[in-house]
Amino acid sequence: MARYAAAFQTTVGTIAAAAAEVRATSSDRPLIMEIHLYAVTAAAAVVGVGMPAAIGITPMTTYRVISEDPAVPPGTTLVATAWTTAPTVPTTFFRRVGLRALVGCPAIFGFPRGLTVPQSGGIVLWNITANPLLDTVIVVDE
């Protein structure tokens, strides 16, 4: 497996809404190793990571993960931050965190064995409260 990453800023801060979704293709099951979050503005936030009941439909803004090894081509995992229909709320969350109202307030989720993104599925970063925009890094193994 190769290590890949994507750095981006969320575009949705609305309460009870998807901020980002890590999406797998029909032939891959990437492992999320880390998720880094940093508040862009001084506003408190509560964020969760979980599996949506339904993935987003027609992602409009996407980021493809890039390899940390320059000799390896980009990965197949996509991160979406806008959709025609957003992913639904997870029933339960793998991780939750409350961020203080400080610019740059960090949260780092680690998954030592990797959080598996199901084939043709997704894992969603969910705004549990109204949140500031978040500078975000997703690290995956493919």
C-alpha positions as MATLAB code, in Angstrom:
seq = 'MARYAAAFQTTVGTIAAAAAEVRATSSDRPLIMEIHLYAVTAAAAVVGVGMPAAIGITPMTTYRVISEDPAVPPGTTLVATAWTTAPTVPTTFFRRVGLRALVGCPAIFGFPRGLTVPQSGGIVLWNITANPLLDTVIVVDE';
ca = [
       0.000    0.000    0.000;
       1.138    3.525   -0.733;
       0.565    6.591    1.446;
      -1.474    9.461   -0.003;
      -2.825   12.766    1.322;
      -5.173   15.595    0.398;
      -5.195   19.056    1.978;
      -8.244   21.275    1.509;
     -10.599   23.691    3.243;
     -14.212   22.791    3.976;
     -16.862   25.054    2.465;
     -19.899   24.202    4.626;
     -20.231   25.318    8.241;
     -23.969   24.717    8.606;
     -25.217   22.750   11.611;
     -26.132   19.101   10.879;
     -24.426   19.048    7.475;
     -21.629   17.201    5.721;
     -18.381   19.188    5.590;
     -16.394   16.619    3.559;
     -16.618   13.050    2.343;
     -13.791   10.601    1.622;
     -14.966    8.448   -1.299;
     -13.726    5.109   -2.613;
     -14.053    3.728   -6.125;
     -15.799    0.457   -6.945;
     -12.436   -1.350   -6.970;
     -10.700    0.124   -3.884;
     -11.057    0.057   -0.108;
      -8.688    2.804    1.073;
      -7.731    3.089    4.730;
      -7.982    6.489    6.394;
      -4.931    6.749    8.642;
      -5.309   10.335    9.907;
      -7.645   13.311    9.728;
      -6.299   16.734   10.768;
      -8.653   19.658   11.446;
      -7.746   23.302   12.125;
     -10.295   26.073   12.728;
     -10.014   28.871   10.161;
     -11.848   31.411   12.342;
     -12.346   31.844   16.076;
     -15.615   29.923   16.432;
     -16.302   26.833   18.512;
     -17.110   23.626   16.676;
     -18.237   20.049   17.250;
     -17.271   17.687   14.429;
     -17.788   13.956   13.944;
     -16.427   11.279   11.603;
     -18.766    8.488   10.556;
     -20.241    6.359    7.796;
     -23.232    8.067    6.165;
     -26.427    6.127    5.616;
     -26.243    7.351    1.996;
     -23.200    8.752    0.212;
     -23.294   12.105   -1.541;
     -24.678   12.215   -5.072;
     -22.769   13.903   -7.889;
     -19.799   15.459   -6.078;
     -19.163   18.925   -7.537;
     -15.977   19.945   -5.709;
     -13.432   17.152   -5.330;
      -9.786   16.652   -4.438;
      -7.819   13.575   -5.507;
      -5.286   12.286   -2.991;
      -1.659   12.666   -4.042;
       1.214   10.365   -3.198;
       3.775   11.276   -0.570;
       6.294    9.534   -2.873;
       6.887   11.665   -5.998;
       7.541    8.494   -8.056;
       3.983    7.212   -7.425;
       1.033    8.627   -9.433;
      -2.006   10.162   -7.698;
      -4.376    7.794   -5.918;
      -7.969    6.949   -6.738;
      -9.499    8.148   -3.449;
     -11.486   11.380   -3.749;
     -12.473   13.931   -1.140;
     -15.689   15.845   -1.882;
     -16.742   19.119   -0.240;
     -19.850   19.898   -2.352;
     -22.531   17.718   -3.936;
     -25.848   18.068   -5.739;
     -27.201   15.934   -2.846;
     -25.004   15.783    0.261;
     -24.286   12.606    2.268;
     -26.665   11.827    5.106;
     -25.893   11.941    8.817;
     -24.069    8.921   10.260;
     -26.069    6.809   12.703;
     -23.037    6.661   14.999;
     -19.649    8.353   14.880;
     -16.203    6.741   14.930;
     -14.779    9.962   16.395;
     -16.173   13.259   17.744;
     -14.376   16.355   18.926;
     -15.193   19.805   20.238;
     -12.899   22.606   19.070;
     -12.383   25.750   21.129;
     -13.123   29.148   19.609;
      -9.525   29.856   18.589;
      -8.053   30.378   15.131;
      -5.942   27.326   14.312;
      -7.422   25.206   17.114;
      -6.370   21.677   16.112;
      -7.852   18.206   16.294;
      -6.100   15.148   14.915;
      -7.881   11.823   14.564;
      -5.600    8.813   14.242;
      -6.669    5.379   13.071;
      -3.661    3.118   13.842;
      -4.960    0.198   11.741;
      -6.825    2.415    9.309;
     -10.512    3.274    9.026;
     -11.764    1.384    5.956;
     -13.726    3.316    3.365;
     -16.133    0.783    1.799;
     -15.998    0.130   -1.944;
     -18.175    2.675   -3.769;
     -18.832    4.183   -0.332;
     -17.711    7.052    1.810;
     -16.755    8.297    5.236;
     -18.118   11.712    6.143;
     -16.807   14.612    8.224;
     -20.022   15.900    9.812;
     -20.803   19.305   11.351;
     -22.614   18.400   14.566;
     -22.912   22.099   15.442;
     -22.594   25.206   13.276;
     -18.856   25.259   12.628;
     -16.178   27.514   11.240;
     -14.563   26.459    8.001;
     -11.828   23.910    8.652;
      -8.408   23.526    7.102;
      -8.274   19.766    6.707;
      -5.767   17.049    5.849;
      -6.791   13.482    5.060;
      -4.062   10.781    4.997;
      -4.918    7.435    3.387;
      -3.288    4.158    2.400;
      -4.378    2.645   -0.899;
];
